[in-house]
Amino acid sequence: MQLLSRAIALTALALVVFASPATAQGIKFGPTFATFSSDALDFKTRTGIHAGLFLGGGRDKVVGMQTEFNWLRKKAEINGNQISIDYLQLPVLLRVNGGSSSANGFGVYGIVGPAVSFKIGDEVEGFTLDDGFEGADVSLVFGAGIEVTRIIVEGRYEKGFRRINNSFSAPSEIKTHAFTILFGVRFR
């Protein structure tokens, strides 16, 4: 079942990336530092990855809407065991722009909005857990960035609201939070 959901999510992401290059505004990628928080367990942060494309943003306006199609790999370690969870994330962000409205100028922006992340895979020490983690997470994303002649540098924080552990016997729930540094390019 997990292999099928992973294949469907990756196929959908590939269709978005390759079927609509004229509508895509740009791409972003970078490291993500996820924190798995729990009252009963002590997780260590490990570096994951965030990659995707964005649409909209209203660079030529003061306020705009931006949506993204992202692949996230959130990683952590507990008692020497590596955990990684892959997500297809779909945020809808309010974007406030300042500076030049030209794509070739200097601009600054802030973003805030909800995101839904669909689990497409998970591993604990190389073993897949079919039902170990919930199938979706809901979070609030906020951050800021700069654009200089179509080059983007952005910092963002994501606060997860849902419990992500499913079949663990831990008495407390596990939630994720992540800080991400993104580098990107605006196409148009």
C-alpha positions, 0 to 999 in steps of 0.5 A: 500500500505504501509503495502504491501511495509513493508511486501515485504521489511521485507521479503527480509531482512529476506531472506538475513539474513536466506538464506545466513549465509555462505556469511554474514560477520557479524552483526551490531546494535546500536542507531542512532541520526537522525536530520530532518532539515528544514528552516521553522520547528524546529525538536528535535532529538530522538534516533532511531535504526540501525540494519543489516548485512554486506558482504565483506569489505576485512578485509584481504586487504588494500582496499575492498568493503562492502555492507550492508542490514540495517533496520533504524528507524529514529525518531524526535519530532516537537511541541510535536508530535513524528515522526518515519520513518522506512527504508530498507537501502542498502549502498555500501561502499569503506572500507580502512583497517589498522592494522592486516589482521587477523579476530582475530587481531586488525584493524581500518578502514574507510568507505565511499559510497552512500546509498539508503534507501527505506521507509517501514513505517512511523508514526506521533503520532501513525498514519500512513501517506500513502503519508506523506513521500517520498518512498526513500532517497539517502545519503552519508555514511562515518565513521570509526571503530575498530575491536578487535578479531571480535568485532566491534565498529563503528561511522558513519555519514549519510547525506541525499540529497533528500527531505523526506516530500511529502504532507506537506504544509511546504514551505521548504523541510525536509532532514535527517542527522544521526549520528550512533554508531554501535556495531557488531560481525564479523562471519568470 
